[in-house]
């Protein structure tokens, strides 16, 4: 868990990992790395860690544009949050929810925790 993403597809997000963090993630990669800083909700795939979650979608009408690339599993500029469900058998799922201005949350995407 960190503030800056190791990768991002929105103009504000960029990549900011300190060398020590980047090195640690390569040597002993966690199952996922979650961060904020960006202005949207993004689920990306990378070599290590395999699952990158950028959860910076806490404001409405932020004007962000999110680019999709080969490593993008899901991306939206909408406000919202993510949830990770872990099962006893070791499997897991990533769930993405958007939130409307009236507070209504809606699941918009889910995928396996690889």
C-alpha positions in Angstrom: 0.0 0.0 0.0 1.4 3.3 -1.0 0.5 6.8 -2.0 2.2 6.9 -5.4 1.4 4.2 -8.0 4.2 2.2 -9.6 2.3 2.8 -12.9 -0.8 4.8 -13.9 -2.7 5.6 -17.1 -4.0 9.0 -16.1 -2.0 12.3 -16.7 -1.8 13.1 -13.0 -0.7 9.6 -11.8 2.6 9.0 -13.6 5.1 6.7 -12.0 6.9 7.8 -8.8 8.2 4.7 -7.0 11.4 5.3 -5.0 14.2 3.1 -6.2 14.1 1.2 -2.9 10.4 0.4 -3.3 10.9 -0.6 -6.9 13.7 -2.9 -5.9 11.8 -4.5 -3.0 8.8 -5.2 -5.2 10.9 -7.0 -7.7 12.8 -9.1 -5.2 9.8 -10.2 -3.1 6.7 -9.2 -5.1 3.4 -9.0 -3.2 0.2 -10.3 -4.6 -1.0 -6.7 -5.2 0.1 -3.1 -4.7 -2.6 -0.6 -4.0 -2.1 3.2 -4.2 -3.9 6.5 -4.5 -2.6 9.7 -6.1 -4.3 9.2 -9.5 -7.6 10.7 -10.4 -9.5 7.6 -11.3 -9.9 3.9 -10.7 -7.5 1.6 -12.5 -6.7 -2.1 -12.4 -3.4 -2.8 -14.2 -1.3 -5.9 -14.7 2.5 -5.9 -14.3 5.3 -8.5 -13.9 5.8 -7.7 -10.2 3.5 -7.2 -8.4 1.0 -8.7 -10.8 -2.0 -6.7 -9.7 -1.7 -2.9 -9.5 -4.7 -1.0 -8.1 -4.8 2.8 -8.4 -7.6 4.0 -6.3 -7.7 7.8 -6.7 -11.3 8.2 -7.6 -12.6 10.0 -4.6 -13.8 13.2 -6.2 -16.6 13.9 -8.6 -16.1 15.6 -12.0 -12.3 15.6 -11.7 -11.8 15.9 -15.4 -9.3 13.1 -15.6 -8.9 11.1 -18.8 -7.6 7.5 -18.4 -5.7 5.9 -21.2 -6.1 2.2 -21.9 -2.9 0.2 -22.7 -2.1 -3.5 -23.0 -1.7 -3.8 -19.3 -5.1 -2.2 -18.4 -7.7 -4.6 -17.1 -10.1 -1.8 -16.1 -10.0 2.0 -15.9 -12.5 4.8 -15.4 -12.3 8.4 -14.3 -15.4 8.0 -12.1 -15.5 8.5 -8.4 -15.5 5.2 -6.5 -13.7 2.6 -4.5 -12.3 -1.0 -4.8 -12.7 -4.1 -2.7 -10.6 -7.2 -2.6 -12.3 -10.4 -1.5 -10.0 -13.3 -0.4 -11.3 -16.8 -0.1 -10.2 -19.6 2.2 -8.9 -21.6 -0.8 -6.4 -18.8 -1.6 -8.3 -17.4 -4.5 -9.4 -13.8 -4.7 -11.4 -11.2 -6.7 -11.0 -7.5 -7.3 -14.3 -5.6 -7.3 -14.6 -2.0 -8.6 -17.5 0.3 -7.6 -18.4 3.7 -8.8 -20.3 6.1 -6.6 -22.8 8.7 -7.8 -23.2 12.2 -6.3 -26.2 11.0 -4.3 -24.0 8.3 -2.6 -25.3 5.3 -4.6 -22.6 2.7 -5.2 -22.7 0.3 -8.2 -20.3 -2.5 -9.0 -19.0 -1.9 -12.5 -16.2 -4.5 -12.8 -14.8 -7.6 -11.2 -11.9 -9.9 -12.0 -9.7 -12.5 -10.5 -6.8 -11.6 -8.3 -4.1 -13.3 -10.4 
